[in-house]
Amino acid sequence: MSFNVSQLPRLRRHSGQRVSNSIIHGFAAYSGGQTRLIRPQFRSGQGIVQVPRNGVSNVLQGLRSVQRVMTFGSSHRGFMARLNQSLKGGESYPALIFALGLAFVPLGTVGTVGGVIFGASTAAFDSARRSTSVLAREGDEIWHVEEVGRTFEDNYIQDDRWIATHISSFFLVDPFRRQNTEKGWLLHEGRRTIEMT
């Protein structure tokens, strides 16, 4: 079955935010090590590709997943220290992002949130605070936000096209200061192409 990628919402531009692979593996270990919206599948002639976890026909019912991965406590001091070392990356890192959507999405929710995370307006960075030092502290939370949508692949000469894309983002949230303002520090963003046939 083939799927028309134009049915997917347009995703924001890539932020370029990254932390080390060891930190991401640590987050994945706390979250059970899997994504909720896509899964790997072997395809003859293509190797391993990413496909919608609930099938192509149901992809529009699962465009977004939000889950709290962990809350830093005294038992996480070593991991927190590694994360804080990774965050010392200069004044352009990390970025405070709005429209995180945590205030309105119950824990573990997978579903469609029309227009909340998609589009240019959702990547509004707080440029006045980009030079602020950001460090994880006890009580802070890590949230994992997944999104499925489409991005434009510019091949420069020909074959420009829209492709189905999965975004996996990790945010640092201070639950005591957040107070339903939907703010979180974007720590990492990874993207994968999704096979929709």
C-alpha positions as CSV (number, residue, x, y, z in Angstrom):
1,M,0.0,0.0,0.0
2,S,1.4,3.4,-0.9
3,F,0.8,6.5,1.1
4,N,0.6,10.1,0.0
5,V,3.2,12.0,2.0
6,S,1.4,15.3,1.4
7,Q,-1.2,14.1,4.0
8,L,1.4,14.5,6.7
9,P,1.9,17.9,8.5
10,R,5.0,19.9,7.6
11,L,7.7,19.7,10.2
12,R,9.8,22.5,11.5
13,R,13.4,23.1,10.3
14,H,16.1,21.0,11.9
15,S,17.4,22.8,15.0
16,G,20.9,21.2,14.8
17,Q,20.9,20.6,18.6
18,R,22.9,17.5,19.6
19,V,24.4,15.9,22.7
20,S,26.7,12.9,22.7
21,N,25.6,9.5,21.7
22,S,26.3,8.1,25.2
23,I,23.8,10.6,26.7
24,I,21.2,9.6,24.1
25,H,21.8,5.9,24.9
26,G,21.3,6.8,28.6
27,F,18.0,8.5,27.9
28,A,16.9,5.5,25.8
29,A,17.7,3.1,28.6
30,Y,15.5,5.0,31.0
31,S,12.6,5.1,28.4
32,G,12.7,1.4,27.6
33,G,15.0,1.9,24.6
34,Q,12.4,2.2,21.9
35,T,10.5,4.8,19.9
36,R,6.7,4.8,20.1
37,L,5.9,6.0,16.5
38,I,8.4,4.0,14.3
39,R,10.2,0.7,14.3
40,P,13.0,-0.8,12.3
41,Q,12.1,-3.4,9.7
42,F,14.2,-5.5,7.3
43,R,13.4,-5.0,3.6
44,S,15.1,-7.1,0.9
45,G,17.4,-4.9,-1.2
46,Q,17.1,-2.0,1.3
47,G,18.4,-3.4,4.5
48,I,16.9,-1.9,7.7
49,V,14.3,0.8,7.1
50,Q,12.1,2.7,9.6
51,V,8.3,2.1,9.2
52,P,5.3,3.4,11.2
53,R,4.9,1.3,14.3
54,N,1.1,0.9,13.8
55,G,1.3,0.5,10.0
56,V,1.1,3.0,7.1
57,S,-2.7,3.1,7.1
58,N,-2.8,4.3,10.8
59,V,0.1,6.8,10.6
60,L,-2.2,9.8,10.8
61,Q,-3.5,8.6,14.2
62,G,0.0,8.6,15.7
63,L,1.7,11.8,14.7
64,R,3.1,12.8,18.1
65,S,4.2,11.1,21.3
66,V,5.2,12.8,24.5
67,Q,6.6,11.0,27.5
68,R,8.6,11.8,30.6
69,V,11.8,9.7,30.5
70,M,13.2,10.4,33.9
71,T,13.3,12.8,36.9
72,F,16.8,13.4,38.2
73,G,17.4,12.2,41.7
74,S,20.4,11.5,43.9
75,S,20.8,8.1,42.2
76,H,21.4,9.9,38.9
77,R,24.3,12.1,39.9
78,G,26.9,10.5,37.7
79,F,24.6,10.6,34.6
80,M,23.6,14.2,35.4
81,A,27.3,15.2,35.6
82,R,27.9,13.7,32.2
83,L,24.9,15.5,30.8
84,N,26.0,18.8,32.3
85,Q,29.5,18.4,30.9
86,S,27.9,17.8,27.5
87,L,25.8,21.0,27.8
88,K,28.9,23.2,28.1
89,G,28.8,23.9,24.4
90,G,28.8,27.7,24.1
91,E,26.2,30.4,24.0
92,S,24.2,28.9,21.1
93,Y,23.5,25.8,23.0
94,P,21.0,24.6,24.2
95,A,17.9,26.6,23.0
96,L,14.8,27.2,25.0
97,I,11.9,26.1,22.8
98,F,8.2,27.0,23.1
99,A,5.2,24.9,22.2
100,L,6.6,21.9,23.8
101,G,3.1,20.9,24.6
102,L,3.8,19.2,27.9
103,A,1.2,21.1,29.8
104,F,-1.7,19.8,27.7
105,V,-0.6,16.3,26.9
106,P,-1.1,13.5,29.5
107,L,1.9,11.4,30.3
108,G,2.4,8.7,27.7
109,T,-0.1,10.1,25.2
110,V,0.3,9.1,21.6
111,G,-2.0,10.9,19.2
112,T,-2.7,13.8,16.8
113,V,-2.2,17.3,18.0
114,G,-3.1,19.5,15.0
115,G,-0.9,22.5,14.5
116,V,0.7,22.4,18.0
117,I,4.2,21.3,17.2
118,F,4.3,21.7,13.4
119,G,5.2,24.8,11.5
120,A,7.7,27.6,11.7
121,S,6.0,29.4,14.6
122,T,6.6,26.4,17.0
123,A,10.4,26.8,16.8
124,A,10.4,30.2,18.5
125,F,13.8,30.3,20.2
126,D,14.2,32.6,23.2
127,S,17.3,34.4,21.8
128,A,17.6,36.6,24.9
129,R,18.4,33.6,27.0
130,R,20.6,31.6,24.6
131,S,23.7,32.7,26.5
132,T,22.4,31.4,29.8
133,S,24.2,28.5,31.3
134,V,21.8,25.5,31.5
135,L,22.6,22.7,33.9
136,A,20.4,19.8,35.0
137,R,19.7,19.7,38.7
138,E,18.0,17.2,41.0
139,G,14.2,17.4,40.4
140,D,14.6,18.4,36.7
141,E,12.9,16.1,34.2
142,I,13.9,14.8,30.8
143,W,11.0,14.5,28.3
144,H,11.1,12.6,25.0
145,V,8.9,14.1,22.2
146,E,8.5,12.3,18.9
147,E,6.8,13.7,15.8
148,V,6.0,12.3,12.4
149,G,5.5,14.6,9.4
150,R,7.1,15.7,6.2
151,T,10.2,17.6,5.3
152,F,11.5,18.9,2.0
153,E,14.5,17.1,0.5
154,D,16.4,19.5,-1.7
155,N,18.6,17.6,-4.1
156,Y,19.9,20.8,-5.8
157,I,19.5,19.7,-9.4
158,Q,16.5,17.5,-9.6
159,D,14.3,15.1,-7.8
160,D,13.4,17.6,-5.0
161,R,10.6,16.0,-3.0
162,W,8.8,15.8,0.3
163,I,9.8,12.8,2.5
164,A,8.1,11.3,5.5
165,T,10.3,12.1,8.6
166,H,10.4,11.1,12.2
167,I,11.9,13.6,14.8
168,S,13.1,12.4,18.2
169,S,13.7,15.2,20.6
170,F,14.8,15.3,24.2
171,F,14.0,18.3,26.5
172,L,15.2,19.3,29.9
173,V,12.3,20.7,31.9
174,D,12.3,22.3,35.4
175,P,8.8,21.2,36.7
176,F,8.9,23.9,39.4
177,R,9.5,26.8,37.1
178,R,7.5,25.5,34.1
179,Q,4.1,26.1,35.6
180,N,2.1,25.2,32.5
181,T,4.1,27.6,30.3
182,E,5.1,24.8,27.8
183,K,8.8,25.6,28.0
184,G,11.7,23.2,27.9
185,W,15.3,23.3,26.9
186,L,15.8,21.4,23.7
187,L,18.9,19.2,24.3
188,H,18.9,16.9,21.3
189,E,17.1,16.4,18.0
190,G,17.5,13.4,15.7
191,R,15.7,12.7,12.4
192,R,15.1,9.6,10.4
193,T,13.4,9.0,7.1
194,I,10.3,6.8,7.2
195,E,9.5,4.3,4.5
196,M,5.8,4.7,3.7
197,T,5.2,1.9,1.2
